[in-house]
Amino acid sequence: MRLVTSLAKVTEAVGDELESVLAVDAYDVAALKDAVRYQAGFKGRKADRLVAVTERFLLPAAELREELAIPGQTVAQALHFRDKVLMKEHLRRHGVLVPEFAAFSEPAALDLLARATAVVAKPRLGSGSRDIFVLRDPAEVHAFTVQQEERLHEFEVEEFIDGQLFHVDSVVQDSEVVAAVAGRYIDETTSYTELRPCRDVAVAPGPRLDALLEFNQRVLTAHPGFTGVTHHEMFVRGDDIVFCEIAARAGGGGVIAGFLSRTGVNLDEAVIQAQVEGTVPASPAPAAHLTGFTVIYAGAGVLEQPLTPPDEPWVLERQILAAPGDTLSEPENCNDAVAIISVRGDTEDEVVQRLNQVRDHMAPVVSRGL
């Protein structure tokens, strides 16, 4: 294996399977591509596969596969999982209910606003619930247009859907779901902007779960031949399920821990297996117990006390991402957490109660300084 990794992670790149390791600034796409080109022809032997796991690298990886004639997901296929305008155009053609949307322009936003209570502007290639703006009147649309003038081409605008946000996480073989679990966001995914935890609970068996899974399969059927892992978000509004977005990667937060607990499948490993072998692991039906997670945020300052989860057998996974004495910055996206705690329970109510116990037990104490 030949690895291209970030400068921050290069010391973790160890193992006998590594033939060559290059480290670059993870946000320098040109350097990243140059490093991949070098690794793809290392010692004159062409690479067989190109694997990317992180969402922002999926499109560059597809571009490099086409350039280097490496099998795998193409640019056109990747764009249907990355570009929020193209993905909704594609699904609308396949009869999937999507919000009204357009590439951002002030006239397009005002036109949508005239037919909706509010509109949402967000980056077409965005991730991490970053740079999401809810615009409720023409003055806010104009202010956004002026504020983002230099990068308006990066945004889409869509109608605000007044509904509950759910997600379905799937392992998929040739566009057919092998295993899937659904979750409900208790809190908004943008709660990091107010330093509030984001809690999520699995959906119990029943009509709602059945409807979510059926909608998820309809969306995946519109991607023929896709093999891999998806994180699919949708709104439930009354009797309707409305598409939000879909990504060809594992979900964040505690999704991986919960999926592993209920199916025995590690989603990160499934992503890699799909890109290397073109297959995904077999999986039994999800176990009867439910899971959930809470993502904990802290503001800028110095963390004063350890983040210690409850000492309970129902805590599945403890991701402690900050220690006393660490200097913290304001979170910039939903991934900038100080801790992620996953739990299990027999019912949705029990999982939520345990998530609330974690939230109350682990409130970060941060010194703001002078």
C-alpha positions as CSV (number, residue, x, y, z in Angstrom):
1,M,0.0,0.0,0.0
2,R,1.1,3.5,-0.8
3,L,-0.3,6.2,1.4
4,V,-0.9,9.9,1.0
5,T,-1.8,11.5,4.4
6,S,-1.8,14.8,6.2
7,L,1.2,16.3,7.8
8,A,-0.7,16.1,11.1
9,K,-1.2,12.4,10.9
10,V,2.1,11.2,9.3
11,T,3.5,9.9,12.5
12,E,0.6,7.4,12.7
13,A,1.5,5.9,9.3
14,V,3.2,2.7,10.4
15,G,2.9,-0.9,9.3
16,D,4.6,-3.5,7.2
17,E,2.0,-3.1,4.5
18,L,3.2,0.4,3.7
19,E,5.5,0.6,0.7
20,S,5.7,4.4,0.6
21,V,4.2,7.3,2.6
22,L,3.9,11.0,1.5
23,A,2.4,13.7,3.7
24,V,1.0,17.0,2.5
25,D,-1.2,19.8,3.7
26,A,-4.6,18.2,3.6
27,Y,-6.2,21.4,2.3
28,D,-3.8,21.9,-0.5
29,V,-5.6,20.0,-3.3
30,A,-2.8,20.6,-5.9
31,A,-0.2,19.1,-3.6
32,L,-2.5,16.2,-2.7
33,K,-2.9,15.4,-6.4
34,D,0.8,15.7,-7.1
35,A,1.5,13.3,-4.2
36,V,-1.1,10.8,-5.5
37,R,0.4,10.9,-9.1
38,Y,3.8,10.1,-7.6
39,Q,2.5,7.3,-5.5
40,A,0.4,5.9,-8.4
41,G,3.6,5.3,-10.4
42,F,6.0,4.5,-7.5
43,K,9.0,2.5,-8.7
44,G,7.4,2.2,-12.1
45,R,4.6,0.0,-11.0
46,K,1.1,1.3,-11.6
47,A,-1.4,1.4,-8.8
48,D,-4.3,-1.0,-9.0
49,R,-6.8,1.0,-7.0
50,L,-7.2,4.5,-5.5
51,V,-9.0,4.7,-2.2
52,A,-10.4,7.8,-0.5
53,V,-12.5,7.9,2.6
54,T,-12.9,11.5,3.6
55,E,-15.8,13.3,1.8
56,R,-13.9,16.3,0.5
57,F,-11.4,13.9,-1.2
58,L,-14.0,11.8,-3.1
59,L,-14.2,14.1,-6.1
60,P,-10.4,14.7,-6.4
61,A,-10.0,10.9,-6.2
62,A,-12.5,10.4,-9.0
63,E,-10.7,13.0,-11.1
64,L,-7.4,11.2,-10.5
65,R,-8.8,7.8,-11.3
66,E,-9.9,9.1,-14.7
67,E,-6.5,10.8,-15.3
68,L,-4.5,7.8,-14.3
69,A,-6.8,5.1,-15.8
70,I,-7.5,3.5,-12.4
71,P,-10.8,1.6,-12.0
72,G,-13.4,3.0,-9.6
73,Q,-16.0,5.7,-9.1
74,T,-16.0,8.3,-12.0
75,V,-16.3,12.0,-11.8
76,A,-19.9,11.9,-13.1
77,Q,-20.8,9.3,-10.4
78,A,-19.0,11.2,-7.7
79,L,-20.7,14.5,-8.5
80,H,-24.1,12.9,-7.9
81,F,-22.9,12.4,-4.3
82,R,-21.1,15.7,-3.9
83,D,-22.7,18.5,-5.8
84,K,-26.0,19.3,-4.2
85,V,-27.5,20.8,-7.3
86,L,-26.5,17.9,-9.6
87,M,-27.6,15.3,-7.0
88,K,-31.1,16.7,-6.7
89,E,-31.4,17.2,-10.5
90,H,-30.5,13.5,-10.9
91,L,-32.9,12.3,-8.3
92,R,-35.8,14.5,-9.5
93,R,-35.4,12.9,-12.9
94,H,-35.9,9.5,-11.1
95,G,-39.1,10.6,-9.4
96,V,-37.7,11.3,-5.9
97,L,-39.3,14.1,-4.0
98,V,-36.7,16.8,-3.5
99,P,-37.0,20.5,-2.3
100,E,-37.4,23.2,-4.8
101,F,-33.8,24.3,-5.5
102,A,-31.5,26.2,-7.9
103,A,-27.9,27.2,-8.3
104,F,-27.7,30.4,-6.2
105,S,-28.5,33.8,-7.6
106,E,-30.4,36.6,-5.9
107,P,-33.3,36.3,-8.4
108,A,-33.5,32.6,-8.0
109,A,-33.5,32.9,-4.2
110,L,-36.2,35.6,-4.3
111,D,-38.3,33.5,-6.6
112,L,-38.1,30.5,-4.2
113,L,-38.7,32.7,-1.2
114,A,-42.0,34.0,-2.8
115,R,-43.2,30.4,-2.6
116,A,-41.8,29.3,0.7
117,T,-41.6,30.4,4.3
118,A,-37.8,30.6,4.0
119,V,-34.9,29.4,1.9
120,V,-31.6,27.8,2.7
121,A,-28.3,28.7,1.1
122,K,-25.4,26.2,1.4
123,P,-22.3,25.3,-0.4
124,R,-22.9,22.9,-3.4
125,L,-19.8,20.9,-2.4
126,G,-20.1,21.6,1.4
127,S,-19.8,19.2,4.3
128,G,-19.8,19.3,8.1
129,S,-22.9,21.5,8.2
130,R,-20.7,24.5,7.6
131,D,-21.8,27.8,6.0
132,I,-25.5,27.1,6.1
133,F,-27.7,30.2,6.0
134,V,-31.5,30.3,6.5
135,L,-32.8,33.4,4.7
136,R,-36.4,34.5,5.7
137,D,-37.0,37.7,3.8
138,P,-35.7,39.7,0.8
139,A,-33.5,41.8,3.0
140,E,-31.7,38.7,4.3
141,V,-31.3,37.4,0.7
142,H,-29.7,40.6,-0.4
143,A,-27.4,40.8,2.6
144,F,-26.2,37.3,1.9
145,T,-25.7,38.1,-1.7
146,V,-23.5,41.1,-0.8
147,Q,-21.6,39.2,2.0
148,Q,-20.8,36.2,-0.2
149,E,-20.3,38.1,-3.5
150,E,-16.9,36.5,-4.2
151,R,-18.1,32.9,-3.8
152,L,-21.8,32.9,-4.8
153,H,-21.0,30.4,-7.5
154,E,-20.2,27.9,-4.8
155,F,-23.7,28.0,-3.3
156,E,-27.1,26.5,-4.0
157,V,-30.5,27.7,-2.7
158,E,-33.4,25.5,-1.8
159,E,-36.7,25.8,0.0
160,F,-36.7,25.5,3.7
161,I,-38.4,22.2,4.7
162,D,-40.2,22.4,7.9
163,G,-39.8,18.8,9.0
164,Q,-37.8,16.4,11.2
165,L,-34.4,15.5,9.9
166,F,-33.6,11.8,9.7
167,H,-30.7,9.8,8.2
168,V,-30.2,6.3,6.9
169,D,-26.8,4.7,6.9
170,S,-26.3,1.9,4.4
171,V,-23.9,-0.7,3.1
172,V,-24.8,-1.2,-0.6
173,Q,-23.9,-3.7,-3.3
174,D,-24.7,-2.8,-6.9
175,S,-27.3,-0.3,-5.7
176,E,-29.1,-2.8,-3.4
177,V,-29.0,-2.2,0.3
178,V,-27.2,-5.0,2.2
179,A,-27.7,-3.5,5.6
180,A,-29.1,-0.2,6.9
181,V,-30.0,1.6,10.1
182,A,-31.9,4.8,10.5
183,G,-31.5,7.6,13.0
184,R,-33.3,10.8,14.1
185,Y,-31.5,14.0,14.8
186,I,-32.8,15.3,18.1
187,D,-30.9,18.5,17.7
188,E,-30.0,20.5,14.6
189,T,-26.8,19.6,12.9
190,T,-25.8,23.3,13.2
191,S,-26.0,23.2,17.0
192,Y,-22.2,23.6,17.1
193,T,-22.8,27.3,16.2
194,E,-24.4,27.8,19.6
195,L,-22.1,25.3,21.4
196,R,-25.0,23.0,22.1
197,P,-24.6,19.2,21.9
198,C,-26.0,17.4,18.9
199,R,-27.9,14.2,19.9
200,D,-29.1,11.4,17.6
201,V,-31.2,8.3,18.3
202,A,-31.8,5.2,16.2
203,V,-35.3,4.7,14.8
204,A,-37.1,1.7,16.3
205,P,-38.8,-0.9,14.1
206,G,-42.2,0.2,12.9
207,P,-44.0,2.0,10.0
208,R,-41.7,5.0,10.2
209,L,-38.5,2.9,9.9
210,D,-40.1,1.0,7.0
211,A,-40.9,4.2,5.2
212,L,-37.4,5.6,5.7
213,L,-35.8,2.4,4.5
214,E,-38.0,2.2,1.4
215,F,-37.3,5.8,0.5
216,N,-33.6,5.1,1.0
217,Q,-33.7,2.2,-1.4
218,R,-35.5,4.3,-4.0
219,V,-32.7,6.9,-3.9
220,L,-30.0,4.2,-4.2
221,T,-31.8,2.6,-7.1
222,A,-31.2,5.9,-9.0
223,H,-27.5,5.1,-8.7
224,P,-27.1,1.9,-10.7
225,G,-24.0,-0.1,-10.0
226,F,-23.1,1.8,-6.8
227,T,-21.2,-0.3,-4.3
228,G,-20.1,1.2,-1.0
229,V,-21.4,3.1,2.0
230,T,-23.9,5.9,2.1
231,H,-25.0,8.5,4.6
232,H,-28.4,9.7,3.4
233,E,-30.4,12.5,5.1
234,M,-34.1,13.2,4.5
235,F,-36.9,15.3,6.1
236,V,-40.1,13.8,7.3
237,R,-42.9,16.4,6.8
238,G,-46.3,15.1,7.6
239,D,-46.8,12.0,5.4
240,D,-44.1,13.0,3.0
241,I,-40.4,12.1,3.0
242,V,-38.3,14.8,1.3
243,F,-34.7,14.2,0.1
244,C,-32.1,16.4,1.8
245,E,-28.7,15.0,0.6
246,I,-26.6,11.9,0.3
247,A,-22.9,11.2,0.6
248,A,-20.9,8.2,-0.5
249,R,-19.1,7.7,2.8
250,A,-19.7,6.7,6.4
251,G,-21.7,9.1,8.6
252,G,-20.0,11.2,11.3
253,G,-20.5,11.5,15.0
254,G,-21.3,8.1,16.5
255,V,-22.7,6.5,13.3
256,I,-19.9,4.1,12.9
257,A,-20.0,2.9,16.5
258,G,-23.8,2.4,16.4
259,F,-23.7,0.6,13.1
260,L,-21.0,-1.7,14.3
261,S,-22.9,-2.5,17.5
262,R,-26.1,-3.4,15.7
263,T,-24.7,-5.2,12.5
264,G,-21.1,-6.2,13.2
265,V,-20.0,-4.1,10.2
266,N,-17.3,-1.4,10.5
267,L,-18.4,1.2,7.9
268,D,-14.9,2.5,7.4
269,E,-13.7,-1.0,6.6
270,A,-16.7,-1.4,4.3
271,V,-15.8,1.8,2.4
272,I,-12.2,0.5,1.8
273,Q,-13.3,-3.0,0.8
274,A,-15.8,-1.5,-1.7
275,Q,-13.1,0.6,-3.3
276,V,-10.5,-2.1,-3.4
277,E,-12.5,-5.2,-4.1
278,G,-15.8,-3.9,-5.4
279,T,-17.7,-5.8,-2.7
280,V,-19.1,-5.0,0.8
281,P,-19.2,-7.2,3.8
282,A,-22.2,-9.5,4.3
283,S,-24.3,-8.5,7.3
284,P,-27.2,-9.9,9.3
285,A,-30.3,-7.9,10.1
286,P,-29.6,-5.2,12.7
287,A,-29.8,-6.3,16.3
288,A,-32.9,-5.5,18.3
289,H,-31.2,-3.0,20.6
290,L,-31.0,0.7,19.7
291,T,-28.1,3.1,19.8
292,G,-27.5,6.8,19.8
293,F,-24.8,9.4,20.2
294,T,-24.2,12.9,21.4
295,V,-21.6,15.3,20.0
296,I,-20.3,17.7,22.5
297,Y,-18.8,21.2,21.7
298,A,-16.9,23.8,23.6
299,G,-16.1,27.4,22.9
300,A,-12.7,29.1,22.6
301,G,-10.5,29.0,25.6
302,V,-8.6,26.5,27.8
303,L,-10.3,23.3,28.8
304,E,-10.2,23.2,32.6
305,Q,-11.6,19.8,33.5
306,P,-11.4,16.3,32.0
307,L,-14.3,15.2,29.8
308,T,-15.4,12.0,31.6
309,P,-18.5,10.1,30.4
310,P,-20.7,8.2,32.9
311,D,-19.2,5.0,34.1
312,E,-22.0,2.9,32.8
313,P,-22.1,-0.4,30.8
314,W,-24.5,1.2,28.2
315,V,-21.7,3.5,27.0
316,L,-20.7,2.0,23.7
317,E,-17.8,4.3,22.6
318,R,-15.9,7.2,24.2
319,Q,-14.2,9.5,21.7
320,I,-12.5,12.1,24.0
321,L,-11.0,14.7,21.6
322,A,-9.7,17.3,24.1
323,A,-7.8,17.2,27.4
324,P,-7.4,19.6,30.3
325,G,-5.0,22.3,29.3
326,D,-5.8,22.2,25.6
327,T,-6.4,25.5,24.0
328,L,-9.6,25.3,22.0
329,S,-11.0,27.4,19.2
330,E,-14.6,28.1,18.3
331,P,-16.0,25.1,16.3
332,E,-16.1,25.8,12.6
333,N,-18.2,22.8,11.6
334,C,-20.1,19.9,13.2
335,N,-17.0,17.8,13.2
336,D,-15.1,20.2,15.6
337,A,-16.2,18.4,18.7
338,V,-14.4,17.9,22.1
339,A,-16.1,14.5,22.7
340,I,-18.5,12.1,21.0
341,I,-20.2,9.5,23.2
342,S,-22.2,6.6,21.8
343,V,-24.8,4.7,23.9
344,R,-27.2,1.8,23.6
345,G,-30.6,1.0,25.0
346,D,-33.7,-1.1,24.4
347,T,-36.0,1.7,23.3
348,E,-35.8,5.2,21.8
349,D,-36.9,6.8,25.1
350,E,-34.2,4.9,27.0
351,V,-31.5,5.9,24.5
352,V,-32.6,9.6,24.7
353,Q,-32.6,9.5,28.5
354,R,-29.0,8.1,28.5
355,L,-27.9,10.7,25.9
356,N,-29.3,13.4,28.2
357,Q,-27.4,11.9,31.1
358,V,-24.2,12.1,29.1
359,R,-24.9,15.7,28.1
360,D,-25.5,16.8,31.7
361,H,-22.5,14.8,33.0
362,M,-20.0,16.1,30.4
363,A,-20.7,19.9,30.1
364,P,-17.2,21.3,29.2
365,V,-15.6,23.8,31.6
366,V,-13.6,26.3,29.6
367,S,-11.6,29.2,30.9
368,R,-12.2,32.2,28.5
369,G,-9.2,34.2,29.8
370,L,-9.1,37.9,30.1
